[in-house]
């Protein structure tokens, strides 16, 4: 187990791997405050990160540090239908933001295609993270509004 200050510094440095946080490069104090909300986690191949029809408050936001996940829908025959793939190298390498910030219940399942290392923002820390980085929260809320308008 790492010392808390070292762990926060490593998570704050890892945030720079995500294009959405590049503007924080020169602001270590703000990055560190955001990093305190996050947890490092590992998930094996095949593990579900998000289950469709899960309660909103049980969904977390997963920033993929390494690995690939599949977003799948479950059809009437209870078969998985692939919708998209998200990888650590993508422009948007995260899933779950619509539930954490936009209050949209998950309609799809997210499964690990490979072993996945990620920074996780649990739902209960979403408010604090959103206060620290309001631009990220605002973008997720805007996307959630668009999704809700399409689904109506």
N, C-alpha and C positions, 0 to 999 in steps of 0.2 A: 504494500500500500504506500502510495506517495504521500509526502507531506502536503497538507492542504494548499499552501502557497504555490508549491511546485505544480500541483495538479491544476490549479486555476490558470497558471501561466501556460501550461501545455494546451489546455482547452482554448485559451485566448489566442494562442498561436495557430491552433488548428482552425479556428474560425476564418482565418485569412485564406484558407483553401477554397472558400465559397465566394463566388463572384459577388453575391449580394452584400458581402461585408468588406469588400476591398477598400471602401472609403474609410474604414476604421484602422487602416494600416498605421497611421501616425497617432492613434489615440488608444494606447494600451490601457489606461484607467477605465475607459468606457467598455472596451473589449473584455476586460477582466470582470467588470460588473455583470456583463451579459453571460460570460463563461460560468460564473457562479451558479447560474440557473440550470446549467446543463450537466448531464451525466454521461460518462463513457459507458457504452455497452457493446457486447458482442452477441450476435445471433447466428446459429448454425444454418446451413443450407436447408431450405424447406420450412423454416420457422415463420409463423405469421407475425408481421409487425402490426397490421391493422386488420380487423375482421369486419366484414360488412354487417350492418345492423347493430354494431356495438353502440352502447350509450356514449354520447358525445364526451362526457366527462372522463371516460376511460381511455380515450384516444390520446396518444402523444405525438409530438412532432419529431421526426427522425431525420437528422442531417447525416447523409452517407459519407463517411470518411473513406471507406474502402468497401467495395462490393457492389452487387447489382440486385435489384428487386423487381418482381413482376407485379403489375397491377392487373387483377383479374376480376371478372364479374362471374356470378353464379347464375346460370340460366335455369329455366323451369325444370329441366331434367337433372338439376343439381350437379351439372358439369361446369368446370372452370373454362371460361372463355378469356383468352389473353387480350388486354386492352392496350397496355403499353409497358415499357421497360424503363426503369430509372437506374442510372449508374452514378458512381462517385465522380466521374468525369463530365457529367452533363452540366449544362448551363443552370439548370434548376435541380440540384442533387438532393432533394428532400421531399418527404411526403408527410401528410398529416396536418399541414398548416390550416386547411379549411375548417377542420374540426376544432382545432385549438383556438384559432382567432376568429373564425367566421361563423362558429356555431352551426356548422353543417354536419349532419350525421353521416357517417361513412356508408356509401352505397356499394363500394367495391372492397375487395380483400387485397392486401399487399403481402406477398410472400417472398422470402429470400431465395433468389436464384442461385446465389453463391453465399459462402459465409460473409457476414456483414459486420463491419465495425462502424459504429455511429456515435454521434453526440445526440442525446435524447433530451428533449424538453417535455417533461411531463405536464399534463394539462394544468395542474395546480400552480405551476410556475409560469404559465403563459401570461398572466396579468403583469407580473414583475418584468418579464422579458420584454413585453410590449411597451411598458413605460420606459425601459432603458433604450430600446430601439424601435421607436414608434413608426418609422418608415417601413420596416419589415411587417409590422402588424397591420398598418394601413393598407399595404399592397395585398396581404392575405384577405382582409375584410372586403376589399374591392373585388377580388376574384370570387369570393364567396357570394357576393351580391349578384354577380353575373351568372354564377352557377344556379342560384335560386331562381333567377328570372327565366333561365332556359328550361328548368325543370317544372315550371308552373304551367 
